[in-house]
């Protein structure tokens, strides 16, 4: 296992050098970042401070009831957050979680004021106007906010993670290449079965 870990770290170090020193026009760079461009924060790519949050018993609001919202809810449940989901429709799994008492589910549209008392908000709708309203309310209230697939409307991003008991490894490319983060996560999952 140690040799495998060392090989993986060496590969990551090599990838980091490629990302840091490559010409953005070269083929290796383009393959790694898949042409991703993220704007926001005055047109600059945001630099994210890595942090681990204790979400136990903190109110987290997820707006949206589809598969993306379901995935976010399931992850928040792993960390014992107190979860409210607001959506006009919800997946059968979200409905099951609500029936079991694991989450609070309100089957209705988002409305201003829904984030009152929240610590963290996640928008997972396919409606740009609703996502922008969620972001605006969260910003006004000083909340952590993440709008799915819209880094310009996030003050935090969710990294790819590998969790094995108390070991929690987070991988992020600052939103530049989710595919690279996913690939590294898959390699780490094999390294730490």
VOGU-3710 file (C-alpha; in Angstrom, 3 decimals, decimal comma):
1> xxxxxxxxxx> 0,000/0,000/0,000  2,826/2,437/0,800  4,363/2,004/-2,680  0,955/2,574/-4,291  0,424/5,697/-2,207  3,880/6,982/-3,121  3,223/6,367/-6,829  -0,090/8,216/-6,568  1,484/11,204/-4,797  4,218/11,300/-7,448
11> xxxxxxxxxx> 1,574/11,320/-10,188  -0,361/14,106/-8,442  2,843/16,112/-8,104  3,494/15,664/-11,834  -0,057/16,764/-12,680  0,315/19,820/-10,423  3,486/20,839/-12,282  1,712/20,417/-15,616  -1,224/22,531/-14,462  0,971/25,227/-12,933
21> xxxxxxxxxx> 3,532/25,580/-15,711  1,759/24,603/-18,906  0,817/27,072/-21,567  -2,992/27,293/-21,411  -3,013/26,637/-25,162  -1,176/23,340/-25,070  -2,890/19,974/-25,534  -2,058/18,545/-22,092  -3,456/21,608/-20,337  -6,634/21,547/-22,430
31> xxxxxxxxxx> -7,141/17,851/-21,732  -6,750/18,403/-17,988  -9,104/21,345/-17,714  -11,391/20,313/-20,597  -11,552/23,910/-21,773  -13,289/24,963/-18,542  -13,560/28,664/-17,878  -15,046/29,984/-14,687  -15,863/33,604/-14,230  -17,379/35,446/-11,349
41> xxxxxxxxxx> -15,874/37,454/-8,566  -15,087/40,335/-10,953  -14,179/37,963/-13,776  -11,410/36,252/-11,828  -11,202/32,574/-11,017  -11,972/32,275/-7,316  -9,339/30,877/-4,987  -10,971/28,634/-2,437  -9,763/28,182/1,124  -9,921/24,481/2,044
51> xxxxxxxxxx> -11,946/23,865/5,186  -13,768/20,995/6,875  -17,125/21,947/8,406  -18,901/20,356/11,342  -22,508/20,433/10,095  -24,007/18,409/12,942  -27,397/19,910/13,773  -26,871/22,991/11,599  -29,819/23,886/9,378  -29,000/23,318/5,735
61> xxxxxxxxxx> -31,595/24,211/3,090  -31,602/22,507/-0,295  -33,805/24,095/-2,934  -34,678/21,572/-5,633  -36,102/18,091/-5,691  -34,363/16,273/-8,531  -31,415/13,915/-8,702  -28,806/16,630/-8,061  -30,668/17,786/-4,938  -31,025/14,159/-3,842
71> xxxxxxxxxx> -27,269/13,603/-4,126  -26,555/16,768/-2,115  -29,081/15,767/0,569  -27,574/12,288/0,904  -24,106/13,791/1,382  -25,379/16,279/3,973  -27,070/13,418/5,829  -23,697/11,643/6,104  -22,513/14,657/8,080  -25,600/14,804/10,339
81> xxxxxxxxxx> -26,919/18,144/9,114  -30,489/19,211/9,835  -31,892/19,337/6,308  -34,866/21,161/4,836  -35,724/20,548/1,184  -38,010/22,900/-0,701  -39,231/21,925/-4,157  -42,529/21,687/-6,026  -41,723/18,041/-6,802  -39,271/15,594/-5,255
91> xxxxxxxxxx> -37,725/12,271/-6,173  -39,172/9,188/-4,554  -35,990/8,865/-2,479  -36,360/12,398/-1,078  -39,995/11,615/-0,278  -38,909/8,403/1,462  -36,313/10,296/3,515  -38,984/12,810/4,552  -41,434/10,051/5,520  -38,683/8,418/7,596
101> xxxxxxxxxx> -38,080/11,747/9,377  -34,522/12,128/8,082  -35,294/15,438/6,337  -38,002/18,073/6,291  -39,647/18,318/2,858  -41,888/21,157/1,710  -43,494/20,513/-1,670  -43,769/24,066/-2,973  -41,837/26,722/-4,870  -38,955/28,586/-3,244
111> xxxxxxxxxx> -39,885/31,999/-1,871  -37,815/34,778/-0,283  -37,385/34,160/3,422  -36,937/30,377/3,063  -33,301/30,676/4,118  -34,045/32,349/7,462  -32,195/30,540/10,246  -30,077/28,506/7,842  -26,320/28,064/8,060  -25,863/26,755/4,517
121> xxxxxxxxxx> -27,968/26,873/1,346  -27,743/24,800/-1,822  -29,595/25,557/-5,016  -30,202/22,574/-7,261  -32,914/23,731/-9,630  -32,888/24,051/-13,397  -34,366/27,560/-13,117  -31,728/30,296/-13,438  -33,999/32,944/-11,910  -34,697/30,823/-8,833
131> xxxxxxxxxx> -31,008/29,959/-8,438  -30,072/33,657/-8,637  -32,734/34,503/-6,017  -31,371/31,778/-3,708  -27,845/33,150/-4,133  -28,977/36,738/-3,484  -30,894/35,826/-0,337  -28,008/33,714/0,948  -25,546/36,547/0,324  -27,811/39,050/2,111
141> xxxxxxxxxx> -28,050/36,709/5,115  -24,313/35,933/5,171  -24,818/32,211/4,511  -22,615/29,663/2,856  -24,187/29,094/-0,558  -23,587/26,706/-3,435  -25,589/26,770/-6,653  -25,086/23,515/-8,552  -22,957/23,836/-11,678  -22,719/27,633/-11,311
151> xxxxxxxxxx> -19,428/28,598/-9,597  -20,093/32,310/-10,162  -23,034/31,933/-7,750  -21,164/30,092/-5,003  -19,105/31,216/-2,066  -17,964/27,617/-1,588  -17,593/24,593/-3,824  -17,992/20,952/-2,911  -14,846/18,925/-3,605  -14,711/15,352/-4,808
161> xxxxxxxxxx> -14,191/13,255/-1,683  -13,036/9,847/-0,581  -14,268/8,915/2,877  -13,026/5,882/4,774  -14,079/6,098/8,408  -12,405/9,154/9,931  -10,174/9,594/6,872  -11,728/12,169/4,552  -9,725/13,170/1,472  -10,984/16,155/-0,517
171> xxxxxxxxxx> -9,891/16,883/-4,087  -10,601/20,152/-5,813  -9,385/21,925/-8,899  -11,060/25,159/-7,848  -13,884/24,285/-10,206  -11,609/24,322/-13,257  -11,773/20,592/-13,989  -14,379/18,465/-12,255  -13,326/15,604/-14,558  -9,751/15,685/-13,234
181> xxxxxxxxxx> -10,980/15,820/-9,631  -13,273/12,860/-10,337  -10,413/10,887/-11,922  -8,162/11,523/-8,921  -10,994/10,549/-6,559  -11,466/7,259/-8,410  -7,755/6,518/-8,157  -7,794/7,289/-4,435  -10,831/5,008/-3,952  -8,792/2,170/-5,420
191> xxx> -5,797/3,087/-3,270  -7,907/3,156/-0,084  -10,469/0,337/-0,540
//
